[in-house]
Amino acid sequence: MKFSYSPFSREHIVGAREGIIYKPTLPIIVHGPTGTFGLDALADTGSDQILFPRYVASLVGVSLGQQNSAHVSGVGEKRMPIFFVDGIELSLQSDGQAYRWPARVWFSDSDEMPALLGHIDFLQFFTSTFDGKTHELALEPNKEFPGKLTDLWKR
Amino acid sequence: MSVNQTVKEIPIVPLEFAGQWIAWNEDHSKIIASAKHLPEAHQKALKTGEKHFWMSKVPSSKDFFGGAAIHS
């Protein structure tokens, strides 16, 4: 399955022209104990893990506890608390059907960040081709993929 | 499912939404809600009556973005 990158308008930044920046985002559905949440998540080869904004946790029915907390850092020294939650499944749609799989997921302490799809339980399950010319991301489940095909939006 | 299936091209997100959360309709053809914060944008999207939609964080128009890693 292939996904078009998301194009965003951008102003001039030092070292980058104004115009459009393309990001490899994917429409992912988070399945929790009591609900689902659809969001565009960034396929991030620099990220260790799957990370979602805190708000999503409350809507899919999971609570975030200090006993399962860790920290995440990006570029620079700033660290942010994150919370591990078990029992989440994710699905990725294509043409009315979805690949659905159990995933270890972390939730941020903040809502001011994009959803990230990193290596643990996402990139490790797919052969991914980032085409910078066509702005498309091709994903093909590999032999480690633990999920199945299912109907979209089903809880 | 074929590996060659491609979702339709997503429209360009206008500059006015930079730094905000937006909600796309189900086929990513139209922005149906927006707000600075995710809860507010989500509530606005729910009020549109759309059954399925996608929340998306629009990057800042003036900053670069870096990735993330776990540290316990």
gemmi code that builds the backbone of each chain (N, CA, C; Angstrom):
import gemmi

chains = {
    "A": [
        ("MET", (0.840, -1.181, 0.000), (0.000, 0.000, 0.000), (0.882, 1.240, 0.000)),
        ("LYS", (0.391, 2.254, -0.724), (1.148, 3.496, -0.825), (0.318, 4.651, -0.271)),
        ("PHE", (1.027, 5.596, 0.305), (0.377, 6.754, 0.882), (1.079, 8.013, 0.401)),
        ("SER", (0.278, 8.977, -0.034), (0.846, 10.264, -0.416), (1.300, 11.027, 0.821)),
        ("TYR", (2.431, 11.693, 0.717), (2.860, 12.581, 1.791), (1.818, 13.701, 1.966)),
        ("SER", (1.798, 14.286, 3.154), (0.934, 15.448, 3.399), (1.721, 16.723, 3.096)),
        ("PRO", (1.161, 17.586, 2.238), (1.850, 18.845, 1.922), (1.354, 19.989, 2.816)),
        ("PHE", (2.306, 20.739, 3.369), (1.963, 21.868, 4.233), (2.637, 23.130, 3.693)),
        ("SER", (1.913, 24.223, 3.727), (2.503, 25.503, 3.352), (3.490, 25.941, 4.424)),
        ("ARG", (4.551, 26.612, 3.996), (5.565, 27.042, 4.956), (6.153, 28.379, 4.530)),
        ("GLU", (6.475, 29.172, 5.532), (7.155, 30.425, 5.267), (8.654, 30.167, 5.088)),
        ("HIS", (9.365, 31.205, 4.715), (10.809, 31.075, 4.561), (11.470, 30.798, 5.916)),
        ("ILE", (12.341, 29.820, 5.953), (13.179, 29.541, 7.111), (14.611, 29.575, 6.615)),
        ("VAL", (15.511, 29.995, 7.462), (16.914, 30.019, 7.064), (17.320, 28.623, 6.588)),
        ("GLY", (17.782, 28.533, 5.383), (18.197, 27.244, 4.836), (17.099, 26.512, 4.110)),
        ("ALA", (15.894, 27.066, 4.105), (14.788, 26.405, 3.412), (13.911, 27.472, 2.770)),
        ("ARG", (13.504, 27.211, 1.558), (12.669, 28.177, 0.856), (11.248, 28.131, 1.397)),
        ("GLU", (10.565, 29.234, 1.188), (9.139, 29.193, 1.482), (8.466, 28.342, 0.416)),
        ("GLY", (7.298, 27.880, 0.721), (6.598, 27.048, -0.244), (5.904, 25.894, 0.449)),
        ("ILE", (6.248, 24.697, 0.044), (5.553, 23.517, 0.567), (6.563, 22.549, 1.167)),
        ("ILE", (6.232, 22.029, 2.340), (7.030, 20.956, 2.914), (6.156, 19.701, 2.945)),
        ("TYR", (6.744, 18.589, 2.522), (5.999, 17.321, 2.472), (6.412, 16.436, 3.639)),
        ("LYS", (5.422, 15.839, 4.285), (5.712, 14.955, 5.416), (5.036, 13.597, 5.205)),
        ("PRO", (5.769, 12.523, 5.495), (5.195, 11.175, 5.313), (4.257, 10.816, 6.460)),
        ("THR", (3.032, 11.237, 6.343), (2.032, 10.937, 7.373), (1.115, 9.820, 6.904)),
        ("LEU", (0.570, 9.123, 7.865), (-0.295, 7.980, 7.580), (-1.574, 8.095, 8.402)),
        ("PRO", (-2.715, 7.754, 7.813), (-3.963, 7.771, 8.574), (-4.058, 6.518, 9.449)),
        ("ILE", (-3.899, 6.717, 10.740), (-3.848, 5.583, 11.654), (-5.043, 5.664, 12.610)),
        ("ILE", (-5.603, 4.515, 12.939), (-6.687, 4.484, 13.914), (-6.188, 3.796, 15.173)),
        ("VAL", (-6.385, 4.456, 16.304), (-6.002, 3.916, 17.603), (-7.231, 3.234, 18.203)),
        ("HIS", (-7.094, 1.949, 18.504), (-8.197, 1.180, 19.089), (-7.883, 0.912, 20.554)),
        ("GLY", (-8.707, 1.455, 21.449), (-8.535, 1.219, 22.871), (-9.691, 0.424, 23.436)),
        ("PRO", (-9.730, 0.264, 24.751), (-10.784, -0.547, 25.378), (-12.187, -0.006, 25.159)),
        ("THR", (-12.329, 1.312, 25.050), (-13.678, 1.880, 24.957), (-13.909, 2.766, 23.742)),
        ("GLY", (-12.941, 2.917, 22.894), (-13.155, 3.795, 21.754), (-12.043, 3.769, 20.744)),
        ("THR", (-12.273, 4.504, 19.662), (-11.264, 4.614, 18.609), (-10.989, 6.081, 18.340)),
        ("PHE", (-9.827, 6.350, 17.764), (-9.451, 7.723, 17.439), (-8.628, 7.698, 16.162)),
        ("GLY", (-9.034, 8.486, 15.184), (-8.307, 8.540, 13.922), (-7.421, 9.773, 13.842)),
        ("LEU", (-6.196, 9.588, 13.453), (-5.312, 10.742, 13.301), (-4.221, 10.452, 12.276)),
        ("ASP", (-3.690, 11.516, 11.738), (-2.566, 11.399, 10.814), (-1.284, 11.374, 11.630)),
        ("ALA", (-0.506, 10.336, 11.449), (0.709, 10.163, 12.235), (1.921, 10.181, 11.312)),
        ("LEU", (2.995, 10.746, 11.806), (4.222, 10.874, 11.036), (5.042, 9.593, 11.111)),
        ("ALA", (5.352, 9.010, 9.964), (6.275, 7.876, 9.933), (7.672, 8.428, 10.183)),
        ("ASP", (8.241, 8.106, 11.345), (9.457, 8.773, 11.821), (10.565, 7.751, 12.046)),
        ("THR", (11.474, 7.665, 11.096), (12.554, 6.687, 11.216), (13.548, 7.060, 12.315)),
        ("GLY", (13.453, 8.282, 12.825), (14.322, 8.691, 13.923), (13.725, 8.437, 15.288)),
        ("SER", (12.515, 7.946, 15.321), (11.828, 7.725, 16.589), (11.915, 6.251, 16.981)),
        ("ASP", (12.205, 6.016, 18.258), (12.268, 4.634, 18.725), (10.897, 3.972, 18.782)),
        ("GLN", (9.888, 4.782, 19.094), (8.616, 4.195, 19.497), (7.430, 4.904, 18.856)),
        ("ILE", (6.246, 4.378, 19.154), (4.992, 5.019, 18.750), (4.593, 5.967, 19.869)),
        ("LEU", (4.279, 7.189, 19.498), (3.971, 8.204, 20.508), (2.772, 9.023, 20.060)),
        ("PHE", (1.768, 9.085, 20.946), (0.553, 9.836, 20.634), (0.338, 10.938, 21.665)),
        ("PRO", (-0.417, 11.976, 21.281), (-0.754, 13.031, 22.250), (-1.596, 12.469, 23.403)),
        ("ARG", (-1.461, 13.092, 24.548), (-2.137, 12.634, 25.758), (-3.660, 12.559, 25.594)),
        ("TYR", (-4.224, 13.503, 24.899), (-5.687, 13.578, 24.750), (-6.268, 12.288, 24.175)),
        ("VAL", (-5.517, 11.643, 23.311), (-6.007, 10.429, 22.660), (-6.268, 9.322, 23.692)),
        ("ALA", (-5.437, 9.286, 24.734), (-5.572, 8.221, 25.735), (-6.942, 8.248, 26.386)),
        ("SER", (-7.398, 9.429, 26.751), (-8.685, 9.522, 27.442), (-9.833, 9.101, 26.536)),
        ("LEU", (-9.710, 9.340, 25.261), (-10.817, 9.041, 24.351), (-10.887, 7.567, 23.951)),
        ("VAL", (-9.805, 6.848, 24.091), (-9.855, 5.417, 23.759), (-9.946, 4.564, 25.021)),
        ("GLY", (-9.986, 5.227, 26.171), (-10.280, 4.498, 27.401), (-9.092, 3.928, 28.140)),
        ("VAL", (-7.978, 4.599, 28.101), (-6.825, 4.135, 28.883), (-6.391, 5.244, 29.837)),
        ("SER", (-5.917, 4.826, 31.002), (-5.417, 5.795, 31.975), (-3.898, 5.728, 31.989)),
        ("LEU", (-3.301, 6.848, 32.269), (-1.844, 6.961, 32.248), (-1.323, 7.003, 33.674)),
        ("GLY", (-0.479, 6.051, 34.023), (0.020, 5.972, 35.384), (1.503, 6.246, 35.476)),
        ("GLN", (1.908, 6.802, 36.607), (3.324, 7.123, 36.816), (4.188, 5.866, 36.815)),
        ("GLN", (3.593, 4.714, 37.186), (4.382, 3.488, 37.261), (4.876, 3.035, 35.892)),
        ("ASN", (4.234, 3.536, 34.839), (4.645, 3.161, 33.491), (5.247, 4.339, 32.729)),
        ("SER", (5.854, 5.244, 33.445), (6.366, 6.434, 32.781), (7.838, 6.289, 32.401)),
        ("ALA", (8.198, 7.018, 31.372), (9.589, 7.126, 30.929), (9.752, 8.565, 30.436)),
        ("HIS", (10.818, 8.831, 29.745), (11.000, 10.163, 29.179), (11.383, 10.058, 27.720)),
        ("VAL", (11.007, 11.074, 26.973), (11.371, 11.125, 25.569), (12.137, 12.416, 25.311)),
        ("SER", (13.094, 12.331, 24.416), (13.809, 13.539, 24.017), (13.983, 13.546, 22.512)),
        ("GLY", (14.013, 14.739, 21.963), (14.264, 14.887, 20.534), (15.595, 15.577, 20.345)),
        ("VAL", (15.639, 16.489, 19.417), (16.853, 17.276, 19.235), (16.970, 18.241, 20.412)),
        ("GLY", (18.161, 18.341, 21.001), (18.334, 19.201, 22.161), (18.235, 18.413, 23.449)),
        ("GLU", (18.204, 19.113, 24.559), (18.279, 18.458, 25.859), (16.943, 18.362, 26.577)),
        ("LYS", (15.913, 18.950, 26.029), (14.626, 18.942, 26.701), (14.032, 17.534, 26.706)),
        ("ARG", (13.616, 17.088, 27.886), (12.998, 15.764, 28.029), (11.555, 15.938, 28.468)),
        ("MET", (10.701, 15.002, 28.036), (9.282, 15.102, 28.336), (8.775, 13.755, 28.840)),
        ("PRO", (7.935, 13.749, 29.867), (7.389, 12.480, 30.348), (6.507, 11.815, 29.297)),
        ("ILE", (6.600, 10.516, 29.229), (5.698, 9.728, 28.383), (5.215, 8.534, 29.187)),
        ("PHE", (4.109, 7.948, 28.775), (3.464, 6.894, 29.551), (3.176, 5.694, 28.650)),
        ("PHE", (3.651, 4.553, 29.081), (3.440, 3.329, 28.315), (2.072, 2.726, 28.633)),
        ("VAL", (1.397, 2.274, 27.587), (0.093, 1.634, 27.757), (0.061, 0.352, 26.949)),
        ("ASP", (-0.388, -0.700, 27.601), (-0.554, -1.986, 26.923), (-2.019, -2.136, 26.499)),
        ("GLY", (-2.283, -3.056, 25.583), (-3.663, -3.346, 25.207), (-4.223, -2.447, 24.124)),
        ("ILE", (-3.358, -1.750, 23.420), (-3.781, -0.896, 22.310), (-3.579, -1.655, 20.997)),
        ("GLU", (-4.496, -1.438, 20.071), (-4.292, -1.933, 18.715), (-4.342, -0.755, 17.750)),
        ("LEU", (-3.641, -0.905, 16.658), (-3.621, 0.130, 15.627), (-4.108, -0.452, 14.316)),
        ("SER", (-4.677, 0.401, 13.497), (-5.009, -0.051, 12.149), (-4.668, 1.030, 11.140)),
        ("LEU", (-4.357, 0.561, 9.975), (-3.918, 1.413, 8.875), (-4.772, 1.070, 7.673)),
        ("GLN", (-5.466, 2.078, 7.160), (-6.452, 1.791, 6.129), (-5.892, 1.836, 4.724)),
        ("SER", (-6.506, 1.047, 3.895), (-6.241, 1.119, 2.472), (-7.441, 0.531, 1.754)),
        ("ASP", (-8.119, 1.380, 0.982), (-9.222, 0.930, 0.152), (-10.316, 0.231, 0.962)),
        ("GLY", (-10.695, 0.826, 2.078), (-11.824, 0.307, 2.846), (-11.499, -0.844, 3.766)),
        ("GLN", (-10.299, -1.322, 3.704), (-9.867, -2.364, 4.631), (-8.678, -1.847, 5.425)),
        ("ALA", (-8.337, -2.580, 6.452), (-7.252, -2.089, 7.302), (-6.396, -3.228, 7.808)),
        ("TYR", (-5.106, -2.956, 7.855), (-4.207, -3.822, 8.594), (-4.338, -3.439, 10.064)),
        ("ARG", (-4.591, -4.418, 10.905), (-4.763, -4.129, 12.343), (-3.826, -5.023, 13.146)),
        ("TRP", (-3.148, -4.416, 14.126), (-2.179, -5.173, 14.903), (-2.065, -4.630, 16.318)),
        ("PRO", (-1.701, -5.481, 17.283), (-1.439, -5.013, 18.647), (-0.120, -4.255, 18.678)),
        ("ALA", (-0.084, -3.189, 19.468), (1.129, -2.368, 19.473), (1.410, -1.822, 20.862)),
        ("ARG", (2.691, -1.793, 21.174), (3.120, -1.083, 22.381), (3.147, 0.404, 22.054)),
        ("VAL", (2.386, 1.162, 22.844), (2.177, 2.568, 22.539), (2.537, 3.416, 23.748)),
        ("TRP", (3.123, 4.574, 23.495), (3.386, 5.555, 24.538), (2.549, 6.794, 24.257)),
        ("PHE", (2.123, 7.415, 25.339), (1.396, 8.673, 25.221), (2.236, 9.784, 25.829)),
        ("SER", (2.243, 10.896, 25.148), (2.985, 12.052, 25.625), (2.257, 12.715, 26.786)),
        ("ASP", (2.968, 13.535, 27.516), (2.349, 14.345, 28.564), (1.755, 15.613, 27.970)),
        ("SER", (1.836, 15.743, 26.682), (1.416, 16.964, 25.999), (0.538, 16.628, 24.798)),
        ("ASP", (-0.251, 17.614, 24.388), (-1.010, 17.489, 23.143), (-0.384, 18.291, 22.012)),
        ("GLU", (0.707, 18.957, 22.319), (1.305, 19.870, 21.337), (2.403, 19.188, 20.533)),
        ("MET", (2.149, 18.021, 20.087), (3.115, 17.270, 19.277), (2.355, 16.406, 18.284)),
        ("PRO", (2.954, 16.153, 17.132), (2.297, 15.256, 16.185), (2.394, 13.810, 16.657)),
        ("ALA", (1.487, 12.996, 16.214), (1.601, 11.563, 16.478), (2.786, 11.011, 15.696)),
        ("LEU", (3.570, 10.151, 16.347), (4.771, 9.598, 15.721), (4.700, 8.085, 15.636)),
        ("LEU", (5.083, 7.564, 14.491), (5.173, 6.117, 14.300), (6.635, 5.761, 14.122)),
        ("GLY", (7.247, 5.235, 15.188), (8.655, 4.897, 15.159), (8.885, 3.408, 14.944)),
        ("HIS", (10.014, 2.940, 15.418), (10.438, 1.575, 15.100), (9.673, 0.492, 15.859)),
        ("ILE", (9.548, 0.658, 17.194), (8.925, -0.406, 17.981), (7.462, -0.563, 17.582)),
        ("ASP", (7.127, -1.719, 17.069), (5.758, -2.102, 16.710), (5.154, -1.303, 15.560)),
        ("PHE", (5.975, -0.555, 14.839), (5.486, -0.016, 13.563), (6.493, -0.288, 12.444)),
        ("LEU", (7.554, 0.492, 12.380), (8.502, 0.319, 11.270), (9.106, -1.075, 11.245)),
        ("GLN", (9.211, -1.710, 12.437), (9.792, -3.047, 12.470), (8.927, -4.076, 11.743)),
        ("PHE", (7.668, -3.756, 11.528), (6.738, -4.703, 10.905), (6.542, -4.473, 9.411)),
        ("PHE", (7.178, -3.447, 8.864), (6.944, -3.114, 7.461), (8.269, -2.907, 6.722)),
        ("THR", (8.245, -3.210, 5.449), (9.288, -2.738, 4.557), (8.805, -1.410, 4.011)),
        ("SER", (9.557, -0.366, 4.295), (9.098, 0.994, 3.995), (9.987, 1.628, 2.939)),
        ("THR", (9.361, 2.222, 1.953), (10.106, 2.942, 0.920), (9.615, 4.376, 0.876)),
        ("PHE", (10.515, 5.280, 1.226), (10.199, 6.708, 1.202), (10.671, 7.267, -0.139)),
        ("ASP", (9.722, 7.652, -0.972), (10.078, 8.177, -2.292), (10.025, 9.701, -2.256)),
        ("GLY", (11.193, 10.302, -2.159), (11.264, 11.752, -2.047), (10.898, 12.484, -3.321)),
        ("LYS", (10.929, 11.794, -4.440), (10.577, 12.448, -5.705), (9.068, 12.511, -5.909)),
        ("THR", (8.400, 11.384, -5.633), (6.944, 11.343, -5.845), (6.167, 11.701, -4.585)),
        ("HIS", (6.890, 11.860, -3.472), (6.247, 12.146, -2.186), (5.258, 11.052, -1.806)),
        ("GLU", (5.720, 9.829, -1.893), (4.889, 8.690, -1.513), (5.667, 7.761, -0.584)),
        ("LEU", (4.943, 7.186, 0.338), (5.503, 6.172, 1.225), (4.819, 4.841, 0.930)),
        ("ALA", (5.621, 3.858, 0.569), (5.092, 2.518, 0.312), (5.385, 1.622, 1.516)),
        ("LEU", (4.382, 0.935, 1.966), (4.530, 0.032, 3.108), (4.084, -1.363, 2.711)),
        ("GLU", (4.891, -2.326, 3.072), (4.517, -3.714, 2.839), (4.803, -4.498, 4.115)),
        ("PRO", (3.773, -5.127, 4.691), (4.017, -5.893, 5.921), (5.071, -6.968, 5.694)),
        ("ASN", (5.969, -7.118, 6.667), (6.978, -8.161, 6.553), (6.553, -9.409, 7.343)),
        ("LYS", (7.438, -10.356, 7.431), (7.085, -11.630, 8.075), (6.869, -11.484, 9.574)),
        ("GLU", (7.329, -10.390, 10.144), (7.163, -10.170, 11.581), (5.817, -9.530, 11.921)),
        ("PHE", (5.082, -9.090, 10.894), (3.821, -8.392, 11.159), (2.863, -9.319, 11.912)),
        ("PRO", (2.378, -8.899, 13.093), (1.581, -9.789, 13.929), (0.073, -9.629, 13.749)),
        ("GLY", (-0.354, -8.791, 12.820), (-1.771, -8.453, 12.739), (-2.512, -9.177, 11.643)),
        ("LYS", (-3.602, -8.566, 11.220), (-4.474, -9.186, 10.226), (-5.215, -8.106, 9.468)),
        ("LEU", (-5.880, -8.488, 8.388), (-6.758, -7.589, 7.670), (-8.104, -7.554, 8.366)),
        ("THR", (-8.682, -6.381, 8.502), (-9.966, -6.269, 9.179), (-10.756, -5.119, 8.581)),
        ("ASP", (-12.027, -4.995, 8.999), (-12.854, -3.896, 8.522), (-12.447, -2.598, 9.213)),
        ("LEU", (-12.492, -1.525, 8.464), (-12.093, -0.229, 8.993), (-13.047, 0.248, 10.062)),
        ("TRP", (-12.528, 0.934, 11.068), (-13.255, 1.585, 12.148), (-13.904, 0.620, 13.116)),
        ("LYS", (-13.773, -0.688, 12.927), (-14.372, -1.639, 13.854), (-13.625, -1.594, 15.174)),
        ("ARG", (-14.378, -1.528, 16.264), (-13.749, -1.440, 17.592), (-13.072, -2.759, 17.950)),
    ],
    "B": [
        ("MET", (-4.941, -7.186, -0.616), (-4.550, -5.776, -0.710), (-3.258, -5.663, -1.498)),
        ("SER", (-3.265, -4.825, -2.492), (-2.089, -4.665, -3.321), (-1.148, -3.618, -2.747)),
        ("VAL", (0.119, -3.855, -2.918), (1.101, -2.875, -2.449), (1.058, -1.620, -3.298)),
        ("ASN", (0.427, -1.705, -4.470), (0.414, -0.574, -5.382), (-0.744, 0.396, -5.155)),
        ("GLN", (-1.630, 0.066, -4.232), (-2.738, 0.968, -3.983), (-2.219, 2.287, -3.426)),
        ("THR", (-2.798, 3.373, -3.873), (-2.351, 4.686, -3.456), (-3.535, 5.508, -2.990)),
        ("VAL", (-3.417, 6.156, -1.848), (-4.468, 7.058, -1.428), (-4.417, 8.293, -2.302)),
        ("LYS", (-5.541, 8.974, -2.429), (-5.574, 10.159, -3.282), (-4.658, 11.239, -2.708)),
        ("GLU", (-4.226, 12.095, -3.588), (-3.340, 13.176, -3.180), (-4.038, 14.082, -2.186)),
        ("ILE", (-3.344, 14.419, -1.134), (-3.921, 15.247, -0.082), (-3.733, 16.716, -0.437)),
        ("PRO", (-4.785, 17.543, -0.277), (-4.641, 18.972, -0.593), (-3.576, 19.635, 0.283)),
        ("ILE", (-3.018, 20.716, -0.223), (-2.025, 21.479, 0.545), (-2.709, 22.197, 1.704)),
        ("VAL", (-2.142, 22.044, 2.891), (-2.690, 22.733, 4.059), (-2.249, 24.192, 4.012)),
        ("PRO", (-3.207, 25.119, 3.985), (-2.852, 26.542, 3.883), (-2.071, 27.038, 5.095)),
        ("LEU", (-1.346, 28.113, 4.876), (-0.496, 28.689, 5.917), (-1.284, 29.123, 7.148)),
        ("GLU", (-2.530, 29.469, 6.968), (-3.336, 29.977, 8.089), (-3.506, 28.929, 9.193)),
        ("PHE", (-3.285, 27.655, 8.879), (-3.442, 26.604, 9.880), (-2.120, 26.215, 10.551)),
        ("ALA", (-1.046, 26.883, 10.212), (0.266, 26.522, 10.751), (0.253, 26.508, 12.280)),
        ("GLY", (0.766, 25.449, 12.845), (0.851, 25.306, 14.295), (-0.425, 24.827, 14.960)),
        ("GLN", (-1.494, 24.671, 14.191), (-2.781, 24.274, 14.769), (-3.027, 22.782, 14.586)),
        ("TRP", (-4.052, 22.309, 15.247), (-4.621, 21.003, 14.964), (-5.778, 21.188, 13.989)),
        ("ILE", (-5.842, 20.334, 12.983), (-6.957, 20.375, 12.051), (-7.618, 19.008, 11.999)),
        ("ALA", (-8.847, 18.988, 11.528), (-9.545, 17.718, 11.294), (-9.875, 17.613, 9.818)),
        ("TRP", (-9.401, 16.538, 9.219), (-9.763, 16.234, 7.828), (-11.035, 15.394, 7.816)),
        ("ASN", (-11.850, 15.561, 6.765), (-12.956, 14.616, 6.593), (-12.387, 13.239, 6.220)),
        ("GLU", (-13.267, 12.265, 6.084), (-12.802, 10.872, 5.980), (-11.868, 10.624, 4.802)),
        ("ASP", (-12.113, 11.288, 3.671), (-11.245, 11.021, 2.507), (-10.143, 12.080, 2.325)),
        ("HIS", (-9.895, 12.854, 3.362), (-8.820, 13.857, 3.325), (-9.002, 14.859, 2.180)),
        ("SER", (-10.238, 15.186, 1.845), (-10.462, 16.154, 0.778), (-10.797, 17.534, 1.317)),
        ("LYS", (-11.154, 17.628, 2.612), (-11.631, 18.897, 3.151), (-11.280, 19.009, 4.633)),
        ("ILE", (-10.825, 20.181, 5.029), (-10.579, 20.463, 6.449), (-11.914, 20.892, 7.062)),
        ("ILE", (-12.356, 20.169, 8.078), (-13.687, 20.436, 8.642), (-13.630, 21.173, 9.979)),
        ("ALA", (-12.459, 21.252, 10.603), (-12.360, 21.955, 11.878), (-10.897, 22.269, 12.148)),
        ("SER", (-10.686, 23.263, 12.987), (-9.319, 23.594, 13.393), (-9.351, 24.349, 14.707)),
        ("ALA", (-8.261, 24.263, 15.438), (-8.107, 25.005, 16.686), (-6.650, 24.903, 17.106)),
        ("LYS", (-6.269, 25.758, 18.029), (-4.885, 25.740, 18.491), (-4.569, 24.448, 19.245)),
        ("HIS", (-5.535, 23.969, 20.015), (-5.299, 22.794, 20.849), (-6.138, 21.598, 20.367)),
        ("LEU", (-5.595, 20.405, 20.554), (-6.240, 19.184, 20.069), (-7.646, 18.975, 20.627)),
        ("PRO", (-7.868, 19.091, 21.946), (-9.228, 18.838, 22.446), (-10.270, 19.751, 21.801)),
        ("GLU", (-9.919, 21.011, 21.646), (-10.860, 21.968, 21.057), (-11.128, 21.637, 19.587)),
        ("ALA", (-10.082, 21.310, 18.851), (-10.260, 20.964, 17.438), (-11.098, 19.699, 17.297)),
        ("HIS", (-10.865, 18.744, 18.180), (-11.620, 17.493, 18.128), (-13.095, 17.727, 18.427)),
        ("GLN", (-13.366, 18.544, 19.425), (-14.767, 18.833, 19.766), (-15.469, 19.556, 18.615)),
        ("LYS", (-14.764, 20.458, 17.963), (-15.337, 21.141, 16.805), (-15.653, 20.156, 15.686)),
        ("ALA", (-14.754, 19.213, 15.496), (-14.963, 18.217, 14.435), (-16.181, 17.352, 14.736)),
        ("LEU", (-16.337, 16.981, 16.002), (-17.497, 16.170, 16.386), (-18.801, 16.904, 16.097)),
        ("LYS", (-18.793, 18.197, 16.318), (-20.011, 18.991, 16.128), (-20.397, 19.149, 14.660)),
        ("THR", (-19.472, 18.858, 13.747), (-19.817, 18.957, 12.325), (-20.733, 17.816, 11.882)),
        ("GLY", (-20.798, 16.769, 12.692), (-21.627, 15.624, 12.331), (-20.915, 14.579, 11.500)),
        ("GLU", (-19.676, 14.864, 11.118), (-18.902, 13.856, 10.369), (-18.672, 12.641, 11.272)),
        ("LYS", (-18.948, 11.471, 10.741), (-18.813, 10.262, 11.560), (-17.344, 9.874, 11.743)),
        ("HIS", (-16.603, 9.944, 10.669), (-15.183, 9.575, 10.729), (-14.334, 10.726, 10.217)),
        ("PHE", (-13.318, 11.052, 10.930), (-12.412, 12.121, 10.512), (-11.039, 11.847, 11.099)),
        ("TRP", (-10.065, 12.648, 10.648), (-8.674, 12.442, 11.030), (-8.121, 13.721, 11.620)),
        ("MET", (-7.582, 13.627, 12.811), (-6.942, 14.791, 13.424), (-5.478, 14.845, 12.963)),
        ("SER", (-5.014, 16.046, 12.681), (-3.654, 16.202, 12.162), (-3.009, 17.451, 12.754)),
        ("LYS", (-1.798, 17.311, 13.216), (-1.042, 18.451, 13.742), (-0.304, 19.115, 12.589)),
        ("VAL", (-0.622, 20.366, 12.344), (0.034, 21.103, 11.266), (1.350, 21.673, 11.795)),
        ("PRO", (2.440, 21.454, 11.098), (3.722, 21.963, 11.596), (3.757, 23.480, 11.606)),
        ("SER", (4.596, 23.999, 12.457), (4.849, 25.436, 12.476), (5.322, 25.880, 11.098)),
        ("SER", (4.985, 27.087, 10.742), (5.406, 27.588, 9.434), (6.835, 28.098, 9.449)),
        ("LYS", (7.411, 28.227, 10.653), (8.736, 28.845, 10.746), (9.775, 27.985, 11.458)),
        ("ASP", (9.383, 26.812, 11.953), (10.321, 25.957, 12.686), (10.524, 24.640, 11.963)),
        ("PHE", (11.698, 24.054, 12.164), (11.935, 22.692, 11.719), (11.477, 21.731, 12.804)),
        ("PHE", (11.317, 20.457, 12.450), (10.891, 19.448, 13.402), (11.907, 18.319, 13.451)),
        ("GLY", (12.190, 17.816, 14.682), (13.100, 16.687, 14.838), (12.375, 15.498, 15.439)),
        ("GLY", (12.992, 14.343, 15.446), (12.361, 13.122, 15.910), (12.465, 12.939, 17.412)),
        ("ALA", (12.180, 11.720, 17.899), (12.106, 11.473, 19.334), (12.678, 10.107, 19.669)),
        ("ALA", (13.144, 9.960, 20.906), (13.679, 8.687, 21.364), (13.386, 8.525, 22.846)),
        ("ILE", (13.307, 7.282, 23.294), (12.955, 7.016, 24.687), (14.182, 7.120, 25.591)),
        ("HIS", (13.972, 7.690, 26.775), (14.979, 7.633, 27.834), (14.240, 7.350, 29.130)),
        ("SER", (14.589, 6.315, 29.811), (13.881, 5.994, 31.052), (14.558, 6.673, 32.226)),
    ],
}
model = gemmi.Model(1)
for chain_id, residues in chains.items():
    chain = gemmi.Chain(chain_id)
    for i, (resn, *xyz) in enumerate(residues, 1):
        res = gemmi.Residue()
        res.name, res.seqid = resn, gemmi.SeqId(i, " ")
        for name, pos in zip(("N", "CA", "C"), xyz):
            atom = gemmi.Atom()
            atom.name, atom.element = name, gemmi.Element(name[0])
            atom.pos, atom.b_iso = gemmi.Position(*pos), 0.0
            res.add_atom(atom)
        chain.add_residue(res)
    model.add_chain(chain)
structure = gemmi.Structure()
structure.add_model(model)
structure.setup_entities()
